[in-house]
Amino acid sequence: MKRLPLLLDDNPSPLVRVATYLLVPVALALAVPVLLLLILVLYLSALFHGARIFVTVVRRKQEPEHELPKPHFLEIPGPAKALPDESQQSTP
């Protein structure tokens, strides 16, 4: 069976072994603070957003329940047009 070229040999050279043993812990040591910083930023942004929602809900004015809502501007009756009076019309 043919081996894939990207797989490591069963017996790598000492230089590859040393590089692997040194680079993996360094990569992990650099990745962990970045992940923790990302978690901290997400936590603080969620906290800030939640505080904004809380302040908005608390500061909202409570409308009295007995007051009727204002009608839409299209539902407001217009000025009444004067209908012609039948008594004032001349009949032929």
Phi and psi in radians as a Rosetta constraint file:
Dihedral C 1 N 2 CA 2 C 2 CIRCULARHARMONIC -1.462 0.35
Dihedral N 2 CA 2 C 2 N 3 CIRCULARHARMONIC 2.373 0.35
Dihedral C 2 N 3 CA 3 C 3 CIRCULARHARMONIC -1.519 0.35
Dihedral N 3 CA 3 C 3 N 4 CIRCULARHARMONIC 2.585 0.35
Dihedral C 3 N 4 CA 4 C 4 CIRCULARHARMONIC -1.268 0.35
Dihedral N 4 CA 4 C 4 N 5 CIRCULARHARMONIC 2.490 0.35
Dihedral C 4 N 5 CA 5 C 5 CIRCULARHARMONIC -1.238 0.35
Dihedral N 5 CA 5 C 5 N 6 CIRCULARHARMONIC -0.333 0.35
Dihedral C 5 N 6 CA 6 C 6 CIRCULARHARMONIC -1.489 0.35
Dihedral N 6 CA 6 C 6 N 7 CIRCULARHARMONIC -0.210 0.35
Dihedral C 6 N 7 CA 7 C 7 CIRCULARHARMONIC -1.321 0.35
Dihedral N 7 CA 7 C 7 N 8 CIRCULARHARMONIC 2.553 0.35
Dihedral C 7 N 8 CA 8 C 8 CIRCULARHARMONIC -1.269 0.35
Dihedral N 8 CA 8 C 8 N 9 CIRCULARHARMONIC 2.667 0.35
Dihedral C 8 N 9 CA 9 C 9 CIRCULARHARMONIC -1.193 0.35
Dihedral N 9 CA 9 C 9 N 10 CIRCULARHARMONIC 2.792 0.35
Dihedral C 9 N 10 CA 10 C 10 CIRCULARHARMONIC -1.173 0.35
Dihedral N 10 CA 10 C 10 N 11 CIRCULARHARMONIC -0.530 0.35
Dihedral C 10 N 11 CA 11 C 11 CIRCULARHARMONIC -2.221 0.35
Dihedral N 11 CA 11 C 11 N 12 CIRCULARHARMONIC 1.463 0.35
Dihedral C 11 N 12 CA 12 C 12 CIRCULARHARMONIC -1.262 0.35
Dihedral N 12 CA 12 C 12 N 13 CIRCULARHARMONIC 2.835 0.35
Dihedral C 12 N 13 CA 13 C 13 CIRCULARHARMONIC -1.202 0.35
Dihedral N 13 CA 13 C 13 N 14 CIRCULARHARMONIC 2.764 0.35
Dihedral C 13 N 14 CA 14 C 14 CIRCULARHARMONIC -1.042 0.35
Dihedral N 14 CA 14 C 14 N 15 CIRCULARHARMONIC -0.591 0.35
Dihedral C 14 N 15 CA 15 C 15 CIRCULARHARMONIC -1.141 0.35
Dihedral N 15 CA 15 C 15 N 16 CIRCULARHARMONIC -0.725 0.35
Dihedral C 15 N 16 CA 16 C 16 CIRCULARHARMONIC -1.164 0.35
Dihedral N 16 CA 16 C 16 N 17 CIRCULARHARMONIC -0.679 0.35
Dihedral C 16 N 17 CA 17 C 17 CIRCULARHARMONIC -1.134 0.35
Dihedral N 17 CA 17 C 17 N 18 CIRCULARHARMONIC -0.772 0.35
Dihedral C 17 N 18 CA 18 C 18 CIRCULARHARMONIC -1.146 0.35
Dihedral N 18 CA 18 C 18 N 19 CIRCULARHARMONIC -0.744 0.35
Dihedral C 18 N 19 CA 19 C 19 CIRCULARHARMONIC -1.103 0.35
Dihedral N 19 CA 19 C 19 N 20 CIRCULARHARMONIC -0.685 0.35
Dihedral C 19 N 20 CA 20 C 20 CIRCULARHARMONIC -1.148 0.35
Dihedral N 20 CA 20 C 20 N 21 CIRCULARHARMONIC -0.779 0.35
Dihedral C 20 N 21 CA 21 C 21 CIRCULARHARMONIC -1.213 0.35
Dihedral N 21 CA 21 C 21 N 22 CIRCULARHARMONIC -0.429 0.35
Dihedral C 21 N 22 CA 22 C 22 CIRCULARHARMONIC -1.582 0.35
Dihedral N 22 CA 22 C 22 N 23 CIRCULARHARMONIC -0.684 0.35
Dihedral C 22 N 23 CA 23 C 23 CIRCULARHARMONIC -1.349 0.35
Dihedral N 23 CA 23 C 23 N 24 CIRCULARHARMONIC -0.572 0.35
Dihedral C 23 N 24 CA 24 C 24 CIRCULARHARMONIC -1.128 0.35
Dihedral N 24 CA 24 C 24 N 25 CIRCULARHARMONIC -0.843 0.35
Dihedral C 24 N 25 CA 25 C 25 CIRCULARHARMONIC -1.134 0.35
Dihedral N 25 CA 25 C 25 N 26 CIRCULARHARMONIC -0.619 0.35
Dihedral C 25 N 26 CA 26 C 26 CIRCULARHARMONIC -1.138 0.35
Dihedral N 26 CA 26 C 26 N 27 CIRCULARHARMONIC -0.756 0.35
Dihedral C 26 N 27 CA 27 C 27 CIRCULARHARMONIC -1.090 0.35
Dihedral N 27 CA 27 C 27 N 28 CIRCULARHARMONIC -0.715 0.35
Dihedral C 27 N 28 CA 28 C 28 CIRCULARHARMONIC -1.165 0.35
Dihedral N 28 CA 28 C 28 N 29 CIRCULARHARMONIC -0.711 0.35
Dihedral C 28 N 29 CA 29 C 29 CIRCULARHARMONIC -1.141 0.35
Dihedral N 29 CA 29 C 29 N 30 CIRCULARHARMONIC -0.527 0.35
Dihedral C 29 N 30 CA 30 C 30 CIRCULARHARMONIC -1.452 0.35
Dihedral N 30 CA 30 C 30 N 31 CIRCULARHARMONIC -0.515 0.35
Dihedral C 30 N 31 CA 31 C 31 CIRCULARHARMONIC -1.363 0.35
Dihedral N 31 CA 31 C 31 N 32 CIRCULARHARMONIC -0.608 0.35
Dihedral C 31 N 32 CA 32 C 32 CIRCULARHARMONIC -1.109 0.35
Dihedral N 32 CA 32 C 32 N 33 CIRCULARHARMONIC -0.829 0.35
Dihedral C 32 N 33 CA 33 C 33 CIRCULARHARMONIC -1.105 0.35
Dihedral N 33 CA 33 C 33 N 34 CIRCULARHARMONIC -0.590 0.35
Dihedral C 33 N 34 CA 34 C 34 CIRCULARHARMONIC -1.151 0.35
Dihedral N 34 CA 34 C 34 N 35 CIRCULARHARMONIC -0.734 0.35
Dihedral C 34 N 35 CA 35 C 35 CIRCULARHARMONIC -1.135 0.35
Dihedral N 35 CA 35 C 35 N 36 CIRCULARHARMONIC -0.721 0.35
Dihedral C 35 N 36 CA 36 C 36 CIRCULARHARMONIC -1.140 0.35
Dihedral N 36 CA 36 C 36 N 37 CIRCULARHARMONIC -0.665 0.35
Dihedral C 36 N 37 CA 37 C 37 CIRCULARHARMONIC -1.141 0.35
Dihedral N 37 CA 37 C 37 N 38 CIRCULARHARMONIC -0.702 0.35
Dihedral C 37 N 38 CA 38 C 38 CIRCULARHARMONIC -1.109 0.35
Dihedral N 38 CA 38 C 38 N 39 CIRCULARHARMONIC -0.737 0.35
Dihedral C 38 N 39 CA 39 C 39 CIRCULARHARMONIC -1.108 0.35
Dihedral N 39 CA 39 C 39 N 40 CIRCULARHARMONIC -0.718 0.35
Dihedral C 39 N 40 CA 40 C 40 CIRCULARHARMONIC -1.118 0.35
Dihedral N 40 CA 40 C 40 N 41 CIRCULARHARMONIC -0.743 0.35
Dihedral C 40 N 41 CA 41 C 41 CIRCULARHARMONIC -1.114 0.35
Dihedral N 41 CA 41 C 41 N 42 CIRCULARHARMONIC -0.767 0.35
Dihedral C 41 N 42 CA 42 C 42 CIRCULARHARMONIC -1.117 0.35
Dihedral N 42 CA 42 C 42 N 43 CIRCULARHARMONIC -0.690 0.35
Dihedral C 42 N 43 CA 43 C 43 CIRCULARHARMONIC -1.125 0.35
Dihedral N 43 CA 43 C 43 N 44 CIRCULARHARMONIC -0.797 0.35
Dihedral C 43 N 44 CA 44 C 44 CIRCULARHARMONIC -1.168 0.35
Dihedral N 44 CA 44 C 44 N 45 CIRCULARHARMONIC -0.658 0.35
Dihedral C 44 N 45 CA 45 C 45 CIRCULARHARMONIC -1.184 0.35
Dihedral N 45 CA 45 C 45 N 46 CIRCULARHARMONIC -0.673 0.35
Dihedral C 45 N 46 CA 46 C 46 CIRCULARHARMONIC -1.150 0.35
Dihedral N 46 CA 46 C 46 N 47 CIRCULARHARMONIC -0.682 0.35
Dihedral C 46 N 47 CA 47 C 47 CIRCULARHARMONIC -1.120 0.35
Dihedral N 47 CA 47 C 47 N 48 CIRCULARHARMONIC -0.765 0.35
Dihedral C 47 N 48 CA 48 C 48 CIRCULARHARMONIC -1.126 0.35
Dihedral N 48 CA 48 C 48 N 49 CIRCULARHARMONIC -0.750 0.35
Dihedral C 48 N 49 CA 49 C 49 CIRCULARHARMONIC -1.128 0.35
Dihedral N 49 CA 49 C 49 N 50 CIRCULARHARMONIC -0.735 0.35
Dihedral C 49 N 50 CA 50 C 50 CIRCULARHARMONIC -1.105 0.35
Dihedral N 50 CA 50 C 50 N 51 CIRCULARHARMONIC -0.662 0.35
Dihedral C 50 N 51 CA 51 C 51 CIRCULARHARMONIC -1.157 0.35
Dihedral N 51 CA 51 C 51 N 52 CIRCULARHARMONIC -0.671 0.35
Dihedral C 51 N 52 CA 52 C 52 CIRCULARHARMONIC -1.104 0.35
Dihedral N 52 CA 52 C 52 N 53 CIRCULARHARMONIC -0.736 0.35
Dihedral C 52 N 53 CA 53 C 53 CIRCULARHARMONIC -1.146 0.35
Dihedral N 53 CA 53 C 53 N 54 CIRCULARHARMONIC -0.721 0.35
Dihedral C 53 N 54 CA 54 C 54 CIRCULARHARMONIC -1.076 0.35
Dihedral N 54 CA 54 C 54 N 55 CIRCULARHARMONIC -0.798 0.35
Dihedral C 54 N 55 CA 55 C 55 CIRCULARHARMONIC -1.130 0.35
Dihedral N 55 CA 55 C 55 N 56 CIRCULARHARMONIC -0.675 0.35
Dihedral C 55 N 56 CA 56 C 56 CIRCULARHARMONIC -1.118 0.35
Dihedral N 56 CA 56 C 56 N 57 CIRCULARHARMONIC -0.734 0.35
Dihedral C 56 N 57 CA 57 C 57 CIRCULARHARMONIC -1.204 0.35
Dihedral N 57 CA 57 C 57 N 58 CIRCULARHARMONIC -0.694 0.35
Dihedral C 57 N 58 CA 58 C 58 CIRCULARHARMONIC -1.219 0.35
Dihedral N 58 CA 58 C 58 N 59 CIRCULARHARMONIC -0.683 0.35
Dihedral C 58 N 59 CA 59 C 59 CIRCULARHARMONIC -1.421 0.35
Dihedral N 59 CA 59 C 59 N 60 CIRCULARHARMONIC -0.173 0.35
Dihedral C 59 N 60 CA 60 C 60 CIRCULARHARMONIC -1.131 0.35
Dihedral N 60 CA 60 C 60 N 61 CIRCULARHARMONIC 2.321 0.35
Dihedral C 60 N 61 CA 61 C 61 CIRCULARHARMONIC -1.325 0.35
Dihedral N 61 CA 61 C 61 N 62 CIRCULARHARMONIC 2.325 0.35
Dihedral C 61 N 62 CA 62 C 62 CIRCULARHARMONIC -1.452 0.35
Dihedral N 62 CA 62 C 62 N 63 CIRCULARHARMONIC 2.116 0.35
Dihedral C 62 N 63 CA 63 C 63 CIRCULARHARMONIC -1.395 0.35
Dihedral N 63 CA 63 C 63 N 64 CIRCULARHARMONIC 2.447 0.35
Dihedral C 63 N 64 CA 64 C 64 CIRCULARHARMONIC -1.143 0.35
Dihedral N 64 CA 64 C 64 N 65 CIRCULARHARMONIC 2.494 0.35
Dihedral C 64 N 65 CA 65 C 65 CIRCULARHARMONIC -1.328 0.35
Dihedral N 65 CA 65 C 65 N 66 CIRCULARHARMONIC -0.444 0.35
Dihedral C 65 N 66 CA 66 C 66 CIRCULARHARMONIC -1.362 0.35
Dihedral N 66 CA 66 C 66 N 67 CIRCULARHARMONIC -0.270 0.35
Dihedral C 66 N 67 CA 67 C 67 CIRCULARHARMONIC -1.423 0.35
Dihedral N 67 CA 67 C 67 N 68 CIRCULARHARMONIC 2.306 0.35
Dihedral C 67 N 68 CA 68 C 68 CIRCULARHARMONIC -1.360 0.35
Dihedral N 68 CA 68 C 68 N 69 CIRCULARHARMONIC 2.576 0.35
Dihedral C 68 N 69 CA 69 C 69 CIRCULARHARMONIC -1.212 0.35
Dihedral N 69 CA 69 C 69 N 70 CIRCULARHARMONIC 2.640 0.35
Dihedral C 69 N 70 CA 70 C 70 CIRCULARHARMONIC -1.232 0.35
Dihedral N 70 CA 70 C 70 N 71 CIRCULARHARMONIC 2.451 0.35
Dihedral C 70 N 71 CA 71 C 71 CIRCULARHARMONIC -1.251 0.35
Dihedral N 71 CA 71 C 71 N 72 CIRCULARHARMONIC 2.713 0.35
Dihedral C 71 N 72 CA 72 C 72 CIRCULARHARMONIC -1.138 0.35
Dihedral N 72 CA 72 C 72 N 73 CIRCULARHARMONIC 2.639 0.35
Dihedral C 72 N 73 CA 73 C 73 CIRCULARHARMONIC -1.124 0.35
Dihedral N 73 CA 73 C 73 N 74 CIRCULARHARMONIC -0.377 0.35
Dihedral C 73 N 74 CA 74 C 74 CIRCULARHARMONIC -1.402 0.35
Dihedral N 74 CA 74 C 74 N 75 CIRCULARHARMONIC -0.308 0.35
Dihedral C 74 N 75 CA 75 C 75 CIRCULARHARMONIC -1.580 0.35
Dihedral N 75 CA 75 C 75 N 76 CIRCULARHARMONIC -0.135 0.35
Dihedral C 75 N 76 CA 76 C 76 CIRCULARHARMONIC -1.267 0.35
Dihedral N 76 CA 76 C 76 N 77 CIRCULARHARMONIC 2.236 0.35
Dihedral C 76 N 77 CA 77 C 77 CIRCULARHARMONIC -1.178 0.35
Dihedral N 77 CA 77 C 77 N 78 CIRCULARHARMONIC 2.431 0.35
Dihedral C 77 N 78 CA 78 C 78 CIRCULARHARMONIC -1.411 0.35
Dihedral N 78 CA 78 C 78 N 79 CIRCULARHARMONIC 3.068 0.35
Dihedral C 78 N 79 CA 79 C 79 CIRCULARHARMONIC -1.139 0.35
Dihedral N 79 CA 79 C 79 N 80 CIRCULARHARMONIC 2.416 0.35
Dihedral C 79 N 80 CA 80 C 80 CIRCULARHARMONIC -1.247 0.35
Dihedral N 80 CA 80 C 80 N 81 CIRCULARHARMONIC 2.329 0.35
Dihedral C 80 N 81 CA 81 C 81 CIRCULARHARMONIC -1.473 0.35
Dihedral N 81 CA 81 C 81 N 82 CIRCULARHARMONIC 2.416 0.35
Dihedral C 81 N 82 CA 82 C 82 CIRCULARHARMONIC -1.327 0.35
Dihedral N 82 CA 82 C 82 N 83 CIRCULARHARMONIC 2.144 0.35
Dihedral C 82 N 83 CA 83 C 83 CIRCULARHARMONIC -1.404 0.35
Dihedral N 83 CA 83 C 83 N 84 CIRCULARHARMONIC 2.520 0.35
Dihedral C 83 N 84 CA 84 C 84 CIRCULARHARMONIC -1.133 0.35
Dihedral N 84 CA 84 C 84 N 85 CIRCULARHARMONIC 2.376 0.35
Dihedral C 84 N 85 CA 85 C 85 CIRCULARHARMONIC -1.394 0.35
Dihedral N 85 CA 85 C 85 N 86 CIRCULARHARMONIC 2.285 0.35
Dihedral C 85 N 86 CA 86 C 86 CIRCULARHARMONIC -1.231 0.35
Dihedral N 86 CA 86 C 86 N 87 CIRCULARHARMONIC -0.491 0.35
Dihedral C 86 N 87 CA 87 C 87 CIRCULARHARMONIC -1.253 0.35
Dihedral N 87 CA 87 C 87 N 88 CIRCULARHARMONIC -0.467 0.35
Dihedral C 87 N 88 CA 88 C 88 CIRCULARHARMONIC -1.486 0.35
Dihedral N 88 CA 88 C 88 N 89 CIRCULARHARMONIC -0.258 0.35
Dihedral C 88 N 89 CA 89 C 89 CIRCULARHARMONIC -1.326 0.35
Dihedral N 89 CA 89 C 89 N 90 CIRCULARHARMONIC 2.439 0.35
Dihedral C 89 N 90 CA 90 C 90 CIRCULARHARMONIC -1.476 0.35
Dihedral N 90 CA 90 C 90 N 91 CIRCULARHARMONIC 2.326 0.35
Dihedral C 90 N 91 CA 91 C 91 CIRCULARHARMONIC -1.714 0.35
Dihedral N 91 CA 91 C 91 N 92 CIRCULARHARMONIC 2.313 0.35
